[in-house]
Amino acid sequence: MAVRLKDVAEAAQVSIALVSNYVNGKSTARMSNATRDRIDEALRALDYRPNLLAQMLRRGGESRKVGIITSGFKNEVTTRTLIHLQEIFLEHNYTLMIYHTKNEVGLLRTGYQEMLRSGCAGVIAHGQRWHIGDFPLPQVIMSSGERLQESLPEIFCDYRPGVSALLDHLESLGHKKVLFITLKLSGTTCRYRSFTERFGTEGVFTVSKPQDLTPAKVREIVESCPDATAAFCSNDLLALALRESLCALGVKVPEEFSVAGFDNTLLSELCLLTTVDQALERRCRSAANALLNLIENRCDPVEYYIPAELIVRNSCAQAKISRKESVHVSSN
């Protein structure tokens, strides 16, 4: 039996009108935080599913709004992804509603509920560790690094081909000992695995943020691995911080030590950093097409599998026969 607004109102101990206004996103639904929490809890406990067709008819017919649920805004890759998606959906006369979950399950559920209340025609879940598979709206997943392997349409960027091509590139330049410098984030798991399968774990170093790669820290790293002639960093900011500290220590990049990153950020392009590109525009176009196909019964082309690609610039060079003989780390 379908759950009614009356059932939710009774569970939350509020009026039916208040629940109706809240579920339908009306500005008249003014209430205390405690009341809002009670309604949210009742909606979740009763698994309330609004009548989407009735909501759209009340709003005047077809919805022209799409929801984007994302795990964060703290990096350039996410920002560029959202910009690409906005530009693509505007081409089709859709506006975006963006909800930030911080990769927390509670906020994720709230975000989905907000998409329902706001009358979104469909949702793209970007960068999430979790999602709600039985969500009653068209939904597309954007994943990377590790495939979620769910029944929902999933636009997957495979990092492995890009990382493999980068490591092949370093080996072709004669680098036999390579460092891997990464952040303490689960999102780097695929990069870590690809690296350690090739070079082992001996040269792996973890930091909390790029600013941790001070000249003193970098001196400690390179002196602990005197045979290393190159480093692969799990993102471009780490790679650029490493290069700056190496230069401060008197180590020439790439003549004496090669450095490569991951993400192909705008800064990496300006600084001519060798890196791995995530094909953001292709991924966004495919995700938008996949969702529009579901919403509008279209047949636009969709790439469900997109490999990351190596971008070669000038931060990597031929390895020296022995860095111990060719590189002197200044103690100044």
C-alpha positions in Angstrom: 0.0 0.0 0.0 1.4 3.4 -1.0 2.5 5.7 1.8 0.4 8.9 2.0 1.2 12.4 3.1 -1.2 11.8 6.0 1.0 8.9 7.1 4.1 11.0 7.1 2.3 13.9 8.9 1.1 11.5 11.7 4.6 10.0 12.1 6.2 13.5 12.3 3.4 14.9 14.4 2.8 17.8 12.0 0.0 18.9 9.7 -0.5 17.4 6.3 -0.2 20.9 4.7 3.2 21.4 6.2 4.4 18.0 4.9 2.9 18.7 1.5 4.7 22.1 1.2 8.0 20.6 2.4 7.9 17.7 0.0 7.0 20.0 -2.9 9.7 22.5 -2.1 7.4 25.4 -1.5 9.0 28.5 0.2 6.0 28.7 2.5 7.2 25.6 4.3 8.8 27.5 7.2 9.7 25.4 10.2 12.3 24.8 12.9 15.2 22.5 12.3 13.8 20.0 14.7 10.5 19.9 12.8 12.4 19.5 9.5 14.4 16.7 11.0 11.2 14.9 12.2 9.7 15.1 8.7 12.9 13.9 7.0 13.1 11.0 9.5 9.5 10.1 8.8 10.0 10.2 5.0 13.0 7.9 5.3 11.3 5.5 7.8 8.2 5.2 5.7 10.1 5.1 2.4 7.8 7.8 1.0 7.7 8.0 -2.8 6.0 11.1 -4.2 3.8 10.9 -7.3 6.3 12.5 -9.8 3.7 12.7 -12.6 1.3 14.6 -10.4 4.1 16.9 -9.3 5.1 17.7 -12.8 1.5 18.4 -13.9 1.1 20.8 -11.0 4.3 22.6 -12.1 2.9 23.0 -15.6 4.2 19.8 -17.4 7.6 18.8 -18.4 10.5 19.4 -16.0 13.6 21.1 -17.5 15.8 20.6 -14.4 18.5 18.0 -13.9 20.1 17.2 -10.6 23.9 16.6 -10.1 24.9 14.9 -6.8 28.6 15.3 -6.2 31.0 14.3 -3.5 32.9 17.6 -3.3 34.0 20.9 -4.8 37.6 21.0 -3.5 39.5 20.3 -6.7 39.7 21.6 -10.2 38.6 18.3 -11.8 35.2 18.4 -10.1 34.8 22.1 -10.9 35.5 21.6 -14.5 33.2 18.6 -14.6 30.3 20.7 -13.3 31.0 23.5 -15.8 31.1 21.0 -18.7 27.8 19.4 -17.5 26.1 22.8 -17.1 27.2 23.9 -20.6 26.0 20.7 -22.2 22.6 20.7 -20.5 22.1 24.3 -21.3 22.4 23.3 -25.0 19.2 21.2 -24.4 17.5 23.9 -22.3 18.0 22.2 -19.0 19.1 23.9 -15.8 21.2 22.2 -13.1 20.6 21.7 -9.4 23.8 20.7 -7.6 24.0 19.0 -4.2 27.2 18.4 -2.3 27.3 15.2 -0.2 30.9 15.2 1.1 30.7 11.4 0.5 28.4 11.0 3.5 25.5 8.5 3.2 23.2 10.8 5.2 23.8 13.8 3.0 23.5 11.5 -0.1 20.0 10.5 0.9 19.0 14.1 1.7 20.4 15.1 -1.7 18.2 12.6 -3.6 15.2 13.7 -1.6 15.9 17.3 -2.5 16.1 16.3 -6.2 12.6 14.7 -5.9 11.2 17.7 -4.0 12.6 20.1 -6.6 11.0 18.3 -9.5 14.2 17.2 -11.3 13.7 15.2 -14.5 16.7 13.0 -13.7 20.0 12.8 -11.7 23.7 12.3 -12.4 25.6 10.9 -9.4 29.3 12.0 -9.8 32.2 10.8 -7.7 30.1 9.0 -5.1 31.2 5.9 -3.2 27.5 5.1 -2.7 24.2 5.8 -4.5 20.5 4.8 -4.2 19.8 2.2 -6.9 16.0 2.2 -6.5 15.7 6.0 -6.9 12.4 6.7 -8.7 13.9 9.0 -11.3 16.2 8.4 -14.4 19.8 8.1 -13.0 23.3 7.9 -14.5 26.5 7.2 -12.6 29.8 8.9 -13.4 32.6 6.8 -11.9 36.4 6.7 -12.3 39.3 4.6 -11.2 37.2 1.7 -9.9 34.0 0.6 -11.7 30.9 0.4 -9.4 29.5 -2.5 -11.5 25.9 -1.6 -10.9 22.8 -2.2 -13.1 22.4 1.6 -13.6 23.9 3.3 -16.7 27.6 4.0 -15.7 30.0 6.3 -17.5 33.4 4.8 -16.3 36.8 6.4 -16.8 39.4 3.7 -16.5 42.6 5.2 -15.0 44.7 2.0 -15.7 45.5 2.6 -19.4 46.7 6.1 -18.7 48.8 5.1 -15.7 50.2 2.2 -17.6 51.1 4.4 -20.5 52.9 6.8 -18.2 54.9 4.1 -16.5 55.8 2.7 -19.9 57.0 6.1 -20.9 59.2 6.5 -17.9 60.7 3.0 -18.4 61.3 3.8 -22.1 63.4 6.8 -20.9 65.5 4.4 -18.8 64.0 5.0 -15.4 64.3 1.8 -13.4 63.6 3.1 -10.0 60.5 5.4 -9.8 58.9 6.9 -6.7 55.1 7.2 -6.2 53.9 10.1 -4.0 50.3 10.1 -3.1 47.7 11.6 -0.8 45.9 9.8 2.0 42.8 9.3 0.0 40.9 6.2 -1.1 40.4 7.8 -4.5 44.0 7.1 -5.4 43.7 3.3 -4.9 43.7 2.5 -8.7 46.8 4.6 -9.2 48.5 3.0 -6.3 47.7 -0.5 -7.4 48.9 0.2 -11.0 52.1 1.6 -9.7 52.9 -1.1 -7.2 52.2 -3.9 -9.6 55.1 -2.5 -11.7 57.6 -1.1 -9.2 56.6 -2.6 -5.8 55.9 -0.7 -2.6 59.4 0.4 -1.6 59.2 3.7 -3.3 55.7 4.7 -2.1 55.4 7.8 0.0 52.2 9.3 1.4 51.5 12.9 2.4 48.4 14.7 3.6 48.5 17.6 1.2 50.8 19.1 -1.5 52.2 21.7 1.0 53.8 18.8 2.9 56.3 18.4 0.1 58.7 21.0 1.6 62.4 21.0 0.5 63.2 19.2 3.8 60.6 16.5 3.2 61.7 16.0 -0.4 65.3 15.8 0.6 64.3 13.0 3.1 62.4 11.2 0.3 65.1 11.3 -2.3 67.9 10.4 0.1 66.0 7.4 1.3 65.8 6.1 -2.3 69.2 7.2 -3.9 68.6 5.1 -7.0 65.3 6.8 -7.9 65.5 9.0 -11.0 61.8 9.8 -11.4 58.5 10.2 -9.5 54.9 9.7 -10.4 52.5 11.8 -8.2 48.9 10.9 -7.8 47.8 14.4 -8.8 49.3 17.4 -10.6 49.5 19.6 -7.5 51.7 17.1 -5.8 53.9 16.8 -8.9 54.3 20.6 -9.1 55.0 20.9 -5.4 57.6 18.2 -5.7 59.2 19.9 -8.7 59.4 23.2 -6.9 61.1 21.7 -3.9 63.6 19.7 -6.1 64.5 23.0 -7.8 65.0 24.6 -4.4 67.4 21.7 -3.5 69.4 22.3 -6.7 68.0 19.3 -8.5 67.2 20.1 -12.2 63.9 18.8 -13.6 63.9 17.0 -15.9 67.6 16.9 -16.6 68.5 15.2 -13.3 65.1 14.0 -12.1 61.8 13.4 -14.0 58.4 14.3 -12.5 54.9 13.3 -13.7 51.4 14.0 -12.4 47.8 13.0 -12.9 44.6 14.9 -13.8 45.8 17.2 -16.6 44.8 20.4 -14.8 45.1 23.8 -16.4 48.2 24.5 -14.2 49.9 21.3 -15.4 49.4 22.6 -19.0 50.9 26.0 -18.2 53.8 24.4 -16.4 54.4 21.8 -19.2 54.0 18.8 -16.8 53.7 15.3 -18.1 50.5 13.9 -16.8 47.4 11.7 -17.3 44.2 13.1 -18.8 40.8 12.0 -17.5 38.8 13.0 -20.7 36.5 15.2 -18.7 34.6 16.7 -21.6 34.0 13.2 -23.2 32.8 11.8 -19.9 30.4 14.7 -19.3 29.0 14.6 -22.9 28.4 10.8 -22.5 26.8 11.2 -19.1 24.5 14.0 -20.4 23.5 12.0 -23.5 22.8 8.9 -21.4 20.5 10.8 -19.0 18.8 12.6 -21.9 18.2 9.3 -23.6 16.4 8.1 -20.5 14.4 11.3 -19.9 13.4 12.1 -23.6 13.6 8.6 -25.1 16.5 9.7 -27.3 19.2 7.6 -29.0 22.3 9.9 -28.8 25.7 8.2 -28.8 27.1 7.2 -25.4 30.6 6.1 -24.4 30.2 3.9 -21.3 33.9 3.1 -21.1 36.5 5.9 -21.5 40.2 5.2 -20.9 42.5 7.8 -19.3 45.3 9.0 -21.7 48.9 10.0 -21.3 49.9 13.6 -22.0 53.6 14.0 -22.7 55.1 17.4 -22.0 58.7 18.3 -20.9 58.9 17.3 -17.2 60.4 13.9 -18.0 63.7 13.2 -19.7 66.2 10.4 -20.3 67.4 8.9 -17.0 70.9 9.4 -15.9 73.0 6.2 -15.5 73.2 6.8 -11.8 71.5 9.7 -10.0 73.9 9.2 -7.1 76.7 10.3 -9.4 74.8 13.0 -11.4 72.7 14.7 -8.7 73.8 16.5 -5.6 71.0 17.5 -3.3 72.1 20.8 -1.8 72.1 21.0 2.0 71.6 24.8 1.9 
